[in-house]
Amino acid sequence: MHPHLACLDLAERRRAFPRALHRQGPLDTSAVREHLEAVVPTTTDESGSNS
């Protein structure tokens, strides 16, 4: 996963974390989201580029 909120949203929608970690049911990704919100600059460009 790229360090971008759009990628986290997509991974959550696709239920990628439970599959990747071989776990049943949803996982709490709130700590990942909080970290990304703190360190990733906010852009209006969904592709992740800052230009």
N, CA, C and O atoms as a GROMACS GRO file, in nm:
protein
  204
    1MET      N    1   0.084  -0.117   0.000
    1MET     CA    2   0.000   0.000   0.000
    1MET      C    3   0.089   0.124   0.000
    1MET      O    4   0.188   0.130   0.072
    2HIS      N    5   0.051   0.222  -0.081
    2HIS     CA    6   0.122   0.349  -0.083
    2HIS      C    7   0.079   0.432   0.038
    2HIS      O    8  -0.033   0.418   0.085
    3PRO      N    9   0.167   0.518   0.087
    3PRO     CA   10   0.130   0.602   0.202
    3PRO      C   11   0.040   0.717   0.160
    3PRO      O   12   0.081   0.834   0.164
    4HIS      N   13  -0.081   0.684   0.119
    4HIS     CA   14  -0.177   0.783   0.071
    4HIS      C   15  -0.315   0.741   0.120
    4HIS      O   16  -0.349   0.623   0.115
    5LEU      N   17  -0.394   0.836   0.165
    5LEU     CA   18  -0.526   0.804   0.220
    5LEU      C   19  -0.617   0.736   0.119
    5LEU      O   20  -0.698   0.651   0.156
    6ALA      N   21  -0.606   0.772  -0.008
    6ALA     CA   22  -0.690   0.708  -0.110
    6ALA      C   23  -0.656   0.559  -0.121
    6ALA      O   24  -0.746   0.477  -0.143
    7CYS      N   25  -0.530   0.524  -0.105
    7CYS     CA   26  -0.489   0.383  -0.110
    7CYS      C   27  -0.542   0.308   0.012
    7CYS      O   28  -0.584   0.193   0.001
    8LEU      N   29  -0.540   0.373   0.127
    8LEU     CA   30  -0.596   0.311   0.247
    8LEU      C   31  -0.745   0.288   0.230
    8LEU      O   32  -0.796   0.182   0.265
    9ASP      N   33  -0.816   0.387   0.177
    9ASP     CA   34  -0.960   0.372   0.154
    9ASP      C   35  -0.988   0.253   0.062
    9ASP      O   36  -1.078   0.173   0.089
   10LEU      N   37  -0.911   0.241  -0.044
   10LEU     CA   38  -0.930   0.131  -0.138
   10LEU      C   39  -0.899  -0.003  -0.073
   10LEU      O   40  -0.974  -0.099  -0.092
   11ALA      N   41  -0.792  -0.011   0.003
   11ALA     CA   42  -0.756  -0.135   0.072
   11ALA      C   43  -0.865  -0.176   0.171
   11ALA      O   44  -0.896  -0.294   0.184
   12GLU      N   45  -0.923  -0.079   0.240
   12GLU     CA   46  -1.032  -0.109   0.333
   12GLU      C   47  -1.155  -0.159   0.258
   12GLU      O   48  -1.217  -0.257   0.299
   13ARG      N   49  -1.191  -0.092   0.149
   13ARG     CA   50  -1.307  -0.135   0.070
   13ARG      C   51  -1.289  -0.275   0.015
   13ARG      O   52  -1.385  -0.353   0.008
   14ARG      N   53  -1.167  -0.308  -0.024
   14ARG     CA   54  -1.140  -0.441  -0.080
   14ARG      C   55  -1.111  -0.546   0.026
   14ARG      O   56  -1.087  -0.663  -0.005
   15ARG      N   57  -1.114  -0.504   0.153
   15ARG     CA   58  -1.086  -0.595   0.265
   15ARG      C   59  -0.949  -0.662   0.249
   15ARG      O   60  -0.933  -0.781   0.275
   16ALA      N   61  -0.852  -0.583   0.206
   16ALA     CA   62  -0.718  -0.635   0.177
   16ALA      C   63  -0.641  -0.673   0.302
   16ALA      O   64  -0.566  -0.770   0.301
   17PHE      N   65  -0.659  -0.599   0.411
   17PHE     CA   66  -0.580  -0.628   0.532
   17PHE      C   67  -0.613  -0.764   0.593
   17PHE      O   68  -0.521  -0.840   0.621
   18PRO      N   69  -0.740  -0.796   0.614
   18PRO     CA   70  -0.769  -0.930   0.669
   18PRO      C   71  -0.719  -1.043   0.578
   18PRO      O   72  -0.668  -1.145   0.626
   19ARG      N   73  -0.733  -1.024   0.446
   19ARG     CA   74  -0.683  -1.128   0.354
   19ARG      C   75  -0.532  -1.141   0.361
   19ARG      O   76  -0.479  -1.252   0.368
   20ALA      N   77  -0.462  -1.028   0.360
   20ALA     CA   78  -0.316  -1.031   0.363
   20ALA      C   79  -0.262  -1.091   0.492
   20ALA      O   80  -0.157  -1.155   0.493
   21LEU      N   81  -0.334  -1.069   0.600
   21LEU     CA   82  -0.288  -1.118   0.732
   21LEU      C   83  -0.354  -1.249   0.772
   21LEU      O   84  -0.336  -1.297   0.883
   22HIS      N   85  -0.431  -1.308   0.680
   22HIS     CA   86  -0.499  -1.436   0.703
   22HIS      C   87  -0.581  -1.432   0.832
   22HIS      O   88  -0.572  -1.522   0.916
   23ARG      N   89  -0.663  -1.327   0.845
   23ARG     CA   90  -0.747  -1.310   0.963
   23ARG      C   91  -0.893  -1.311   0.920
   23ARG      O   92  -0.927  -1.270   0.809
   24GLN      N   93  -0.980  -1.358   1.008
   24GLN     CA   94  -1.123  -1.356   0.984
   24GLN      C   95  -1.180  -1.222   1.030
   24GLN      O   96  -1.139  -1.170   1.134
   25GLY      N   97  -1.271  -1.166   0.954
   25GLY     CA   98  -1.341  -1.045   0.995
   25GLY      C   99  -1.260  -0.918   0.974
   25GLY      O  100  -1.145  -0.923   0.932
   26PRO      N  101  -1.323  -0.805   1.005
   26PRO     CA  102  -1.258  -0.675   0.984
   26PRO      C  103  -1.148  -0.648   1.086
   26PRO      O  104  -1.151  -0.700   1.198
   27LEU      N  105  -1.052  -0.567   1.045
   27LEU     CA  106  -0.945  -0.524   1.135
   27LEU      C  107  -0.958  -0.374   1.160
   27LEU      O  108  -1.007  -0.300   1.075
   28ASP      N  109  -0.914  -0.331   1.276
   28ASP     CA  110  -0.918  -0.190   1.310
   28ASP      C  111  -0.797  -0.121   1.246
   28ASP      O  112  -0.683  -0.147   1.285
   29THR      N  113  -0.822  -0.035   1.150
   29THR     CA  114  -0.714   0.035   1.081
   29THR      C  115  -0.707   0.182   1.123
   29THR      O  116  -0.644   0.263   1.055
   30SER      N  117  -0.771   0.216   1.233
   30SER     CA  118  -0.775   0.356   1.276
   30SER      C  119  -0.636   0.411   1.305
   30SER      O  120  -0.610   0.528   1.277
   31ALA      N  121  -0.546   0.332   1.360
   31ALA     CA  122  -0.411   0.380   1.389
   31ALA      C  123  -0.335   0.409   1.260
   31ALA      O  124  -0.259   0.505   1.253
   32VAL      N  125  -0.356   0.327   1.158
   32VAL     CA  126  -0.292   0.350   1.028
   32VAL      C  127  -0.345   0.480   0.969
   32VAL      O  128  -0.268   0.562   0.919
   33ARG      N  129  -0.476   0.499   0.974
   33ARG     CA  130  -0.538   0.620   0.921
   33ARG      C  131  -0.486   0.744   0.995
   33ARG      O  132  -0.451   0.844   0.932
   34GLU      N  133  -0.480   0.739   1.128
   34GLU     CA  134  -0.430   0.853   1.207
   34GLU      C  135  -0.286   0.886   1.168
   34GLU      O  136  -0.251   1.003   1.155
   35HIS      N  137  -0.204   0.783   1.150
   35HIS     CA  138  -0.064   0.806   1.112
   35HIS      C  139  -0.056   0.873   0.975
   35HIS      O  140   0.016   0.971   0.959
   36LEU      N  141  -0.129   0.820   0.878
   36LEU     CA  142  -0.125   0.879   0.744
   36LEU      C  143  -0.176   1.022   0.744
   36LEU      O  144  -0.120   1.108   0.676
   37GLU      N  145  -0.282   1.048   0.819
   37GLU     CA  146  -0.334   1.184   0.826
   37GLU      C  147  -0.232   1.280   0.885
   37GLU      O  148  -0.229   1.398   0.849
   38ALA      N  149  -0.147   1.230   0.974
   38ALA     CA  150  -0.047   1.315   1.039
   38ALA      C  151   0.076   1.339   0.951
   38ALA      O  152   0.136   1.446   0.958
   39VAL      N  153   0.113   1.243   0.867
   39VAL     CA  154   0.239   1.254   0.794
   39VAL      C  155   0.226   1.280   0.645
   39VAL      O  156   0.322   1.324   0.581
   40VAL      N  157   0.110   1.253   0.587
   40VAL     CA  158   0.093   1.270   0.443
   40VAL      C  159   0.031   1.405   0.415
   40VAL      O  160  -0.075   1.437   0.469
   41PRO      N  161   0.097   1.485   0.330
   41PRO     CA  162   0.039   1.615   0.296
   41PRO      C  163  -0.095   1.597   0.225
   41PRO      O  164  -0.111   1.506   0.145
   42THR      N  165  -0.189   1.684   0.253
   42THR     CA  166  -0.320   1.678   0.190
   42THR      C  167  -0.311   1.743   0.053
   42THR      O  168  -0.262   1.855   0.039
   43THR      N  169  -0.359   1.670  -0.049
   43THR     CA  170  -0.362   1.724  -0.184
   43THR      C  171  -0.501   1.704  -0.240
   43THR      O  172  -0.578   1.621  -0.191
   44THR      N  173  -0.534   1.779  -0.342
   44THR     CA  174  -0.661   1.760  -0.411
   44THR      C  175  -0.646   1.660  -0.524
   44THR      O  176  -0.745   1.617  -0.582
   45ASP      N  177  -0.522   1.622  -0.556
   45ASP     CA  178  -0.493   1.529  -0.664
   45ASP      C  179  -0.497   1.387  -0.610
   45ASP      O  180  -0.412   1.351  -0.528
   46GLU      N  181  -0.594   1.305  -0.653
   46GLU     CA  182  -0.610   1.168  -0.605
   46GLU      C  183  -0.495   1.078  -0.644
   46GLU      O  184  -0.480   0.971  -0.585
   47SER      N  185  -0.413   1.116  -0.743
   47SER     CA  186  -0.305   1.030  -0.790
   47SER      C  187  -0.188   1.027  -0.692
   47SER      O  188  -0.103   0.939  -0.700
   48GLY      N  189  -0.184   1.123  -0.602
   48GLY     CA  190  -0.076   1.126  -0.505
   48GLY      C  191   0.036   1.219  -0.539
   48GLY      O  192   0.127   1.237  -0.458
   49SER      N  193   0.033   1.281  -0.658
   49SER     CA  194   0.139   1.373  -0.693
   49SER      C  195   0.104   1.511  -0.638
   49SER      O  196  -0.013   1.544  -0.622
   50ASN      N  197   0.205   1.591  -0.610
   50ASN     CA  198   0.184   1.724  -0.554
   50ASN      C  199   0.198   1.833  -0.658
   50ASN      O  200   0.215   1.949  -0.621
   51SER      N  201   0.191   1.801  -0.787
   51SER     CA  202   0.208   1.903  -0.891
   51SER      C  203   0.077   1.954  -0.943
   51SER      O  204   0.075   2.040  -1.031
   0.00000   0.00000   0.00000
